[in-house]
């Protein structure tokens, strides 16, 4: 399983939110590009970057920071947050970003998202389908998790080709240090065998990563637990990559 550290950006700084709440945030003073280099030195070969301001305001806000991270991080760089148009995708790809993460757009406009998948290829696009469990159904959230829709993940996922990579986060678990949503991932693997999945949210220990790996998930995104030293990125990469 590929271990992918995350850099979440707000006002040019590395932050971690609890359950997507912009008020409940922890700010880390390390420069994002320095953090990217640290992650690479610890063995990460893919980096996940989220423009939180862009996700909330529906437009990219951290272009200069992302460009600086790209110049410092030699591995695969995937970026999400506020991406709504082909011009934004073109600009990020021209910057050297390897994969584009589409969140709200993939929920609100599946036709346009499918056109992007056709134009750029499934290896360039990841769909972020982030949810809150409501009456046992994964109900999707959009706009930086600030708005909950009436759409469930299963129905939206069925709109897209099976080979597309998806990033799924249980918002209630994110940043809470309580472990990932194992029951959901078990159901996802059962419903969509062979799906390319990036697991995210609540991953706190090396055992959490081992459990996700045992389900056959391809990747796991780690955030707060790495920043706070609960997980050694170097050890996780060594054990699981």
PEPEKA-V286344 format. One line per field, one symbol per residue. phi: phi as a letter, one per 30 degrees, with the letter a starting at -180 (. if undefined). A space follows every 10 residues. Layout:
phi: ???
//
This chain:
phi: .dcbdccccb hicdbbcchi dddcbcccdd eedddddedd ddjdcbbccb ddddddciad bcedddddde dccdddccbb jidbbdddde dddddjddbc ccceedddbd dddddddddc jddcbccccc bcdbhicdcd cbhiidbcdc cceddddddc dddddbccbd edddicicjd dddddddddd dbdiddbcda jidbbddedd dddddjddbb ccbedddcid bdeedddddc d
//
